Amino acid sequence: MSSQNTSLKRDLGLVAAITIVVGNMIGSGVFGLPSALAKVATPSIIILAWVIVAIGATIIALSYGNLSRSIPKAGGPVVYTEAALGKFWGYIVSLVWWVGSAVGNAAIVDLIFTQLAQLIPALDFPVCKLIATLSILWLFTYINICGVKFAGWISIVTTILKASVFILVVILAIPHLNFDLFRSNSLPLSLQGETDIFTMFSAAIALIFWAFTGLESSTMAGGEIKNPERNIQRSVIWGLSIVGVIYVLINISLFALIPQDQLAESNSPFADAINLALGTNVGGDIINVAILISVVGALSGWILTTGRSIYAASKDKFFIASFAKIHPKYATPYVALIASSLITSIFFFLNFYSDISGDTQGLSHFVNITTVAAFINLPTYLVTVISEYVLIRKGKMQSSRANNVRLFLAFAFSIIFLYFGFIGSIVPVIYWIISIGLLLVGLFCYPIFRKSHLED
């Protein structure tokens, strides 16, 4: 019987679904962005940008929550767009989301390696980095192939662990909190004399939205969530609410504990914050291990959801037919998972090239990859909002005046984030060439994919 398995198992409860959302969002962004943000903007602008993005992301997330009640299937924005705009636009969203998420997975693994290198400095060498990052990626690809339930438990455990790190940092920061921290007297060299508020705000927005990608994670695994009509929507709303509060508190706490010029140069802001607060170096390795395990949980969750986007598209017959295959023993979309990790692997070789050539534009690989991934993912949020509007106009979803206002605001925030993401990014051209090249190849292959399904 197992060899005839063609459907996903509903093994994820509400708690697991919420922790997948929280774990995917609080994965690399909260750990990797504080230093990058300290280089491009002042504390007051950074905190304001976090609040604005959190509000906008919450409004956009409501569209995912509403759509998930009407279409409780695996694939999230892919199946929503298909239902509203047809198979071609569903394909475009699946392609864009897939490539953006696969690229983003490279940023998470890059951060995992950074934490490993803090513990084992001998690893911080280009060849060692390439081998280590590829090994980490394919280990967790294999874990996800072996079953969604185990991946769900990894998400729960690592989310609890990272929450303990956040709570410790916030508690330690309480005695140091005051309004003076929003007027930094220790700006890094890159910001000394900087008065262009718009430029700083644009750069902050371009980086910060990466931390909110993942709000749709549970919708991607909709075919594996118990009681999906209720639990998908609840997981999106609860997950995003928890994350928004954590992000703002954590960034305020870090600025309270670390002078901005030191934060800008820190490779491990959380460890440095705890060490400075306690006046010791004892906690550094312990915190780095905790962060490492936490980010590993985010990687597991992102690998899980990345494969589901093209699985859903393939199952609905507008992507590569073989990507819809389910593993006969583990009931997971193993071909889609493998294909996703192949895309991610390309960026490790790109990082290797950048390491040996020095072509990084003065930015870390983490910043380069997250900027590209966030910008690629942004159109999927805009199209999802449009899809909800279209389904309401078609009479397939209920509407109200309040809902119409919320849809308008969601549309406006999507456009604003796209604009700031475009003007605020400084990334080597090679990253954009490869990303856009992957999207164009996928676009031109659409007729071939459709023909392959028609011939089956």
SELOVO-402234 format. One record per residue (C-alpha): residue number from 1; z, x, y. Coordinates in pm, 1 decimal. Each point is the difference from the previous one (the first is absolute). Layout:
BEGIN
NUM, Z, X, Y .
...
***
This chain:
BEGIN
1, 0.0, 0.0, 0.0 .
2, 82.6, 279.4, 243.5 .
3, -357.3, 129.2, -14.8 .
4, -118.1, -332.6, 147.3 .
5, 230.0, 23.3, 302.0 .
6, -191.6, -104.8, 315.1 .
7, 274.6, -108.6, 239.9 .
8, 284.9, 162.6, 191.6 .
9, 365.3, -53.7, -94.3 .
10, 230.3, -177.1, 248.2 .
11, 286.0, 248.5, -31.9 .
12, 103.4, 30.9, 368.5 .
13, 281.8, -215.4, 139.5 .
14, 77.8, -62.3, 367.9 .
15, 227.4, 305.2, 36.6 .
16, -262.4, 229.9, -152.9 .
17, -269.4, -153.2, 223.4 .
18, 213.1, 52.3, 314.6 .
19, 77.1, 359.6, -97.7 .
20, -370.3, 68.2, -57.5 .
21, -67.2, -116.1, 358.6 .
22, 298.6, 195.6, 137.8 .
23, -68.4, 301.5, -222.1 .
24, -369.8, 17.2, 89.3 .
25, 65.7, -36.7, 373.2 .
26, 304.0, 228.1, 12.5 .
27, -172.0, 268.0, -198.9 .
28, -142.8, 285.3, 195.8 .
29, -6.3, -138.1, 355.1 .
30, 372.2, -9.6, 69.9 .
31, 47.8, 349.3, -143.9 .
32, -314.7, 169.0, 128.0 .
33, -57.8, -160.2, 340.4 .
34, 312.5, 86.3, 206.7 .
35, -106.3, 363.5, 45.2 .
36, -362.1, -93.9, 71.4 .
37, 105.0, -263.9, 255.3 .
38, 236.6, 240.9, 175.5 .
39, -302.8, 219.9, 71.3 .
40, -203.6, -273.4, 173.7 .
41, 239.1, -224.8, 198.5 .
42, 343.3, -32.2, 158.8 .
43, 284.0, -183.8, -180.1 .
44, -22.8, -314.2, 217.2 .
45, -374.6, -35.5, -61.3 .
46, 41.1, 64.5, -372.8 .
47, 270.9, -266.0, -39.8 .
48, -203.3, -248.6, 207.0 .
49, -304.6, 68.0, -218.3 .
50, 205.1, -57.9, -318.6 .
51, 125.5, -335.7, 133.0 .
52, -346.3, -118.0, 110.0 .
53, -164.4, 97.8, -328.4 .
54, 283.9, -166.7, -194.5 .
55, -49.0, -326.7, 190.9 .
56, -376.7, 11.5, -43.8 .
57, 23.0, 85.4, -370.0 .
58, 242.8, -289.4, -57.7 .
59, -238.7, -246.1, 163.4 .
60, -290.0, 134.3, -208.1 .
61, 214.5, -13.8, -316.7 .
62, 50.8, -373.5, 46.4 .
63, -371.1, -44.9, -74.1 .
64, 47.7, 176.2, -333.9 .
65, 301.7, -217.8, -73.9 .
66, -186.2, -323.5, 74.1 .
67, -310.9, 103.6, -193.8 .
68, 203.1, 109.1, -302.4 .
69, 137.1, -352.0, -40.8 .
70, -351.5, -145.2, -17.3 .
71, -155.4, 284.3, -201.1 .
72, 274.3, 159.6, -218.0 .
73, -232.8, 247.3, -173.2 .
74, -15.0, 377.3, -37.5 .
75, -203.2, 169.6, 271.3 .
76, 158.0, -125.3, 322.8 .
77, -244.2, 35.3, 292.7 .
78, -290.6, 44.7, -242.2 .
79, 33.2, -345.1, -156.7 .
80, 96.5, -161.1, 333.3 .
81, -315.6, 132.0, 165.8 .
82, -217.5, -99.9, -294.4 .
83, 134.9, -356.3, 13.6 .
84, -64.6, -26.0, 375.0 .
85, -310.4, 209.7, 66.4 .
86, -170.5, 49.3, -335.3 .
87, -46.3, 277.7, -253.7 .
88, -172.0, 251.5, 229.7 .
89, 287.1, 4.4, 250.8 .
90, 247.6, -0.2, -287.0 .
91, -177.1, 309.4, -127.3 .
92, 12.9, 168.5, 342.7 .
93, 376.2, -60.9, 26.2 .
94, 60.6, 123.3, -354.6 .
95, -203.1, 314.5, 69.6 .
96, 170.4, 74.0, 333.5 .
97, 351.2, -73.9, -128.5 .
98, -60.0, 201.1, -316.2 .
99, -130.5, 309.8, 177.8 .
100, 267.4, -21.8, 272.7 .
101, 281.0, -33.9, -252.7 .
102, -136.2, 273.3, -226.7 .
103, -18.3, 232.1, 302.7 .
104, 354.8, -101.6, 97.6 .
105, 125.8, 89.2, -345.8 .
106, -104.5, 357.9, 72.8 .
107, 232.9, -0.7, 303.1 .
108, 291.7, -116.7, -214.8 .
109, -60.0, 272.6, -257.0 .
110, -35.1, 253.6, 283.2 .
111, 346.2, -101.2, 123.5 .
112, 139.4, 23.9, -354.4 .
113, -132.5, 354.5, -16.5 .
114, 153.0, 82.1, 340.7 .
115, 339.9, -108.7, -130.5 .
116, -50.5, 201.1, -319.4 .
117, -92.0, 306.2, 203.9 .
118, 327.2, -36.8, 193.6 .
119, 182.4, 32.5, -332.5 .
120, -236.6, 253.6, -162.0 .
121, -160.6, 213.0, 277.7 .
122, -211.4, 192.4, -253.3 .
123, -215.4, -312.2, -45.7 .
124, -119.0, 8.7, 361.0 .
125, -327.4, 175.4, -78.4 .
126, -347.9, -168.3, 5.5 .
127, -80.7, 31.2, -372.5 .
128, 353.4, -101.9, -104.7 .
129, -17.0, -293.1, 241.0 .
130, -330.3, -122.2, -144.3 .
131, 128.1, 16.6, -358.2 .
132, 335.0, -161.6, 87.0 .
133, -148.0, -289.2, 200.3 .
134, -259.6, -80.0, -265.9 .
135, 268.3, 10.9, -271.2 .
136, 228.6, -237.2, 192.0 .
137, -282.5, -245.8, 67.7 .
138, -123.5, -19.7, -358.6 .
139, 348.6, -16.4, -149.0 .
140, 72.2, -317.6, 197.3 .
141, -345.2, -136.8, -69.3 .
142, 84.6, 30.8, -368.7 .
143, 339.1, -167.8, 53.9 .
144, -173.0, -295.4, 167.8 .
145, -251.2, -27.0, -280.5 .
146, 292.1, -21.9, -246.0 .
147, 131.9, -319.4, 162.2 .
148, 82.0, -179.9, 323.4 .
149, 357.6, -81.0, -105.5 .
150, 103.2, 366.0, -13.0 .
151, -173.2, 62.7, 334.0 .
152, 194.4, -295.6, 142.6 .
153, 331.8, 149.4, -114.6 .
154, -93.7, 333.9, 158.8 .
155, -56.4, -189.4, 325.4 .
156, 342.0, -169.5, -18.8 .
157, 194.7, 319.2, -78.4 .
158, -171.8, 215.0, 262.1 .
159, 30.1, -270.0, 268.0 .
160, 377.7, -10.4, -55.2 .
161, 12.7, 379.7, 19.9 .
162, -194.3, 25.6, 324.9 .
163, 213.2, -280.3, 151.0 .
164, 309.0, 213.5, -62.8 .
165, -158.9, 288.6, 195.9 .
166, -79.8, -232.7, 292.0 .
167, 350.7, -146.2, 7.4 .
168, 154.0, 349.8, 3.9 .
169, -220.4, 111.1, 292.5 .
170, 74.0, -316.2, 202.6 .
171, 378.4, 32.9, -59.0 .
172, -3.5, 365.8, 104.7 .
173, -200.2, -85.9, 313.9 .
174, 235.4, -273.8, 125.9 .
175, 238.1, 238.8, 189.8 .
176, -301.8, 162.3, 170.4 .
177, -177.7, -317.5, 115.4 .
178, -48.4, -37.1, 376.7 .
179, -277.0, -87.7, 243.1 .
180, -52.3, 364.5, 91.4 .
181, -182.6, 58.1, -327.2 .
182, -293.5, -201.7, 140.4 .
183, -30.3, 259.9, 280.3 .
184, -54.4, 313.4, -204.4 .
185, 86.5, 329.1, 168.0 .
186, -139.8, 203.3, -289.2 .
187, -370.5, -83.9, -6.6 .
188, -222.5, 216.4, -222.6 .
189, -252.5, 226.8, 173.7 .
190, -281.5, -246.3, -77.4 .
191, 165.4, -263.2, 223.3 .
192, 147.2, 205.4, 281.3 .
193, -161.5, -119.7, 322.7 .
194, -163.9, -296.8, -177.9 .
195, -3.4, -309.9, 221.2 .
196, -281.4, -201.1, -159.0 .
197, 196.5, -286.0, -154.5 .
198, -313.5, -170.6, -133.9 .
199, -106.8, 311.9, -192.4 .
200, 345.1, 40.9, -155.8 .
201, 20.5, -369.6, -87.6 .
202, -349.3, 4.4, -157.2 .
203, 83.8, 303.2, -212.4 .
204, 328.6, -159.5, -113.2 .
205, -169.2, -327.5, -97.4 .
206, -272.6, 186.6, -190.9 .
207, 265.8, 172.8, -211.4 .
208, 251.6, -282.8, -32.8 .
209, -226.3, -266.0, -147.7 .
210, -26.1, 212.7, -314.2 .
211, 369.5, -73.2, -62.0 .
212, -74.9, -374.3, -11.6 .
213, -294.3, 13.6, -236.4 .
214, 123.8, -142.8, -327.2 .
215, 123.7, -331.9, 138.0 .
216, -259.6, -160.3, -229.0 .
217, 106.4, 196.2, -311.0 .
218, 150.0, -288.8, -195.8 .
219, -312.4, -212.7, 59.4 .
220, -204.5, 269.2, -175.4 .
221, 218.1, -41.3, -309.6 .
222, 0.0, -381.0, 25.8 .
223, -123.3, -36.3, -357.1 .
224, 311.5, 176.3, -128.0 .
225, 268.9, -174.8, 208.4 .
226, 207.4, -282.0, -145.1 .
227, -15.1, -336.0, 184.3 .
228, -272.0, 140.5, 233.6 .
229, -31.6, -311.0, 221.7 .
230, 348.2, 68.9, 137.9 .
231, 81.1, 361.3, -76.9 .
232, -305.6, 169.2, 152.7 .
233, 58.8, -155.3, 341.9 .
234, 374.6, 62.8, -14.7 .
235, -51.2, 364.0, -100.8 .
236, -238.5, 61.4, 294.1 .
237, 230.5, -157.8, 261.1 .
238, 325.2, 147.1, -131.9 .
239, -153.0, 339.4, -64.9 .
240, -147.4, 33.9, 348.4 .
241, 317.9, -125.1, 170.3 .
242, 210.2, 258.9, -182.2 .
243, -246.0, 278.2, 78.1 .
244, -34.3, -80.4, 371.6 .
245, 375.5, 18.1, 58.1 .
246, 31.5, 321.9, -200.8 .
247, -280.9, 176.9, 186.9 .
248, 144.0, -67.4, 344.9 .
249, 357.9, 94.4, -100.4 .
250, -109.4, 317.4, -176.1 .
251, -210.3, 129.0, 289.4 .
252, 276.4, -65.3, 252.4 .
253, 246.7, 176.1, -230.9 .
254, -220.2, 308.0, -42.3 .
255, -42.2, 39.3, 375.6 .
256, 376.8, -33.0, 38.2 .
257, 64.8, 278.1, -251.1 .
258, -285.0, 248.9, 61.5 .
259, -132.1, 134.2, 333.7 .
260, -364.1, -100.3, 35.5 .
261, -138.9, 354.9, 7.2 .
262, 176.3, 72.5, -329.3 .
263, -111.2, -332.1, -150.8 .
264, -362.1, 81.9, 86.5 .
265, 20.1, 320.3, -205.9 .
266, 206.5, -134.8, -289.1 .
267, -145.8, -10.9, -352.4 .
268, 287.8, -218.6, -122.3 .
269, 143.8, -208.1, 287.5 .
270, 250.1, -193.6, -212.2 .
271, 151.5, 311.6, -152.5 .
272, 14.0, 168.2, 341.9 .
273, 163.9, -307.8, 154.8 .
274, 272.3, -13.4, -264.6 .
275, 60.6, 374.7, 17.5 .
276, 31.6, -8.0, 380.0 .
277, 234.5, -300.0, -12.5 .
278, 225.3, 157.9, -262.2 .
279, -29.2, 358.3, 126.2 .
280, -104.4, 131.7, -340.0 .
281, -305.3, 85.0, -210.3 .
282, 151.8, -131.8, -323.3 .
283, -165.7, -339.8, 16.1 .
284, -354.0, 125.9, 60.8 .
285, -113.1, 41.7, -360.0 .
286, 176.1, -319.0, -111.7 .
287, -175.2, -204.4, 269.0 .
288, -335.3, 163.4, -74.8 .
289, 36.3, -96.4, -366.7 .
290, 89.4, -357.9, 96.3 .
291, -299.1, -22.5, 234.5 .
292, -224.5, 153.2, -265.1 .
293, 100.3, -264.4, -254.5 .
294, -39.7, -274.1, 260.7 .
295, -352.7, 103.8, 92.2 .
296, -86.2, 27.3, -369.7 .
297, 91.3, -370.0, -27.4 .
298, -238.1, -80.4, 284.9 .
299, -278.6, 189.1, -176.3 .
300, 56.5, -199.0, -318.2 .
301, -16.5, -327.4, 193.9 .
302, -312.6, 99.3, 192.6 .
303, -184.6, 110.3, -312.7 .
304, 89.1, -338.4, -150.1 .
305, -138.8, -200.1, 292.1 .
306, -303.6, 219.3, 75.4 .
307, -153.0, -65.3, -339.8 .
308, 58.4, -376.1, 32.1 .
309, -236.2, -33.8, 298.7 .
310, -310.0, 104.9, -191.7 .
311, 126.4, -162.4, -321.2 .
312, 4.2, -334.5, 182.5 .
313, -344.9, 58.5, 150.2 .
314, -144.2, 99.6, -337.4 .
315, 158.0, -295.4, -177.7 .
316, -160.5, -231.9, 257.3 .
317, -335.4, 168.2, -72.0 .
318, -77.7, 187.4, 320.1 .
319, 108.5, 355.0, -81.4 .
320, -64.9, 238.4, -289.9 .
321, 34.6, -208.2, -316.1 .
322, 193.0, 261.4, -197.9 .
323, 276.6, 8.4, 265.5 .
324, 112.9, -341.4, -126.2 .
325, 82.7, 138.7, -343.8 .
326, 358.6, -49.3, -118.6 .
327, 167.7, 254.8, -225.1 .
328, 23.8, -157.2, -349.4 .
329, 356.0, 122.7, -54.6 .
330, 161.5, 15.5, 345.9 .
331, -181.5, -291.1, 172.2 .
332, -66.9, 204.1, 316.4 .
333, -331.2, 58.2, 187.9 .
334, -29.5, 358.0, -121.9 .
335, -360.5, 65.4, 106.2 .
336, 76.0, -112.2, 357.7 .
337, 310.4, 220.7, 6.5 .
338, -192.7, 305.3, -118.0 .
339, -283.2, -58.6, 249.5 .
340, 250.8, -35.0, 285.5 .
341, 168.9, 327.9, -83.7 .
342, -337.0, 175.9, -15.1 .
343, -56.0, -101.9, 365.7 .
344, 346.0, 131.7, 89.2 .
345, -71.2, 328.6, -177.2 .
346, -295.5, 66.7, 232.6 .
347, 240.5, 33.0, 292.2 .
348, 211.8, 255.5, -182.7 .
349, -307.0, 221.6, -28.8 .
350, -66.6, -67.3, 369.8 .
351, 357.0, 110.1, 77.6 .
352, -56.2, 311.3, -209.4 .
353, -312.2, 79.9, 203.4 .
354, 193.5, -56.4, 324.8 .
355, 283.7, 222.8, -119.6 .
356, -225.8, 296.6, -70.7 .
357, -227.1, -53.3, 302.6 .
358, 268.9, -93.7, 255.0 .
359, -198.6, -309.9, 112.8 .
360, 285.4, -242.0, 74.3 .
361, -35.8, -55.4, 379.0 .
362, 359.9, 121.0, 29.5 .
363, 123.7, -305.5, -190.2 .
364, 155.3, -27.3, -345.5 .
365, -199.8, -139.2, -290.0 .
366, 247.1, -286.9, -8.7 .
367, -82.4, -103.6, 357.9 .
368, -374.9, 37.7, -55.0 .
369, -3.8, -208.0, -316.5 .
370, 234.6, -272.0, 124.0 .
371, -202.9, -44.8, 317.7 .
372, -323.2, -39.3, -196.2 .
373, 159.5, -231.3, -259.9 .
374, 162.0, -224.4, 260.7 .
375, -321.5, -34.7, 199.5 .
376, -204.6, -82.5, -313.4 .
377, 254.3, -263.0, -107.0 .
378, 25.4, -174.6, 337.7 .
379, -321.3, -210.3, -33.5 .
380, 138.5, -163.3, -316.3 .
381, 286.1, -147.9, 204.2 .
382, -242.7, -137.0, 257.6 .
383, -226.1, -155.1, -265.2 .
384, 300.0, -154.1, -179.6 .
385, 107.6, -174.1, 321.3 .
386, -357.4, -124.9, 48.8 .
387, -4.3, -120.7, -361.8 .
388, 309.1, -212.3, 54.2 .
389, -162.2, -155.3, 307.7 .
390, -321.0, -75.8, -194.4 .
391, 188.4, -159.2, -290.5 .
392, 192.4, -218.9, 245.9 .
393, -328.0, -106.4, 163.8 .
394, -139.8, -84.5, -344.2 .
395, 301.5, -222.1, -65.7 .
396, 127.3, 214.6, -287.3 .
397, 325.0, 90.0, 179.7 .
398, 226.3, -198.6, 230.0 .
399, 12.8, 69.9, 373.4 .
400, 230.7, -62.2, 296.1 .
401, 14.4, 93.8, 367.5 .
402, 262.3, 267.3, -68.0 .
403, -214.8, 142.8, -278.4 .
404, -303.5, 14.7, 230.4 .
405, 200.5, 197.8, 257.2 .
406, 120.9, 236.3, -272.0 .
407, -358.8, 50.9, -123.9 .
408, -116.2, 84.1, 351.4 .
409, 280.3, 255.0, 39.9 .
410, -75.4, 150.4, -344.0 .
411, -365.9, 36.5, 96.8 .
412, 95.4, 160.0, 333.9 .
413, 241.3, 248.0, -159.9 .
414, -263.6, 97.9, -259.7 .
415, -249.3, 80.5, 276.5 .
416, 262.1, 189.4, 202.6 .
417, 103.2, 213.2, -296.9 .
418, -365.3, 79.6, -78.0 .
419, -56.5, 106.3, 359.9 .
420, 303.8, 224.7, 19.6 .
421, -70.4, 139.0, -345.9 .
422, -346.1, 102.7, 118.1 .
423, 88.7, 158.7, 333.5 .
424, 331.2, 151.9, -111.4 .
425, -113.5, 203.7, -298.4 .
426, -88.6, 372.0, -6.4 .
427, -122.2, 85.5, -348.1 .
428, -246.3, 263.9, -130.0 .
429, -350.0, -147.3, -33.8 .
430, -22.8, 85.9, -370.7 .
431, 269.9, -258.2, -83.2 .
432, -200.4, -274.5, 171.8 .
433, -330.6, 111.7, -154.3 .
434, 135.2, -22.1, -354.4 .
435, 178.7, -332.4, 59.3 .
436, -298.2, -167.1, 168.2 .
437, -230.1, 151.8, -262.7 .
438, 201.0, -164.3, -279.4 .
439, -17.1, -335.3, 179.0 .
440, -376.6, 26.7, 56.6 .
441, -67.1, 91.3, -362.7 .
442, 201.5, -302.1, -107.5 .
443, -182.1, -225.8, 246.3 .
444, -346.7, 103.4, -116.6 .
445, 104.2, -43.9, -364.3 .
446, 95.0, -366.1, 46.8 .
447, -335.2, -140.1, -130.0 .
448, 30.2, 221.0, -309.0 .
449, 352.8, -125.4, -71.5 .
450, -105.8, -363.5, 37.9 .
451, -300.0, 55.0, -229.5 .
452, 221.2, 158.2, -267.9 .
453, 215.0, -314.9, -9.6 .
454, -300.8, -231.3, -15.6 .
455, -136.0, 193.5, -296.7 .
456, 330.6, -23.8, -193.8 .
***
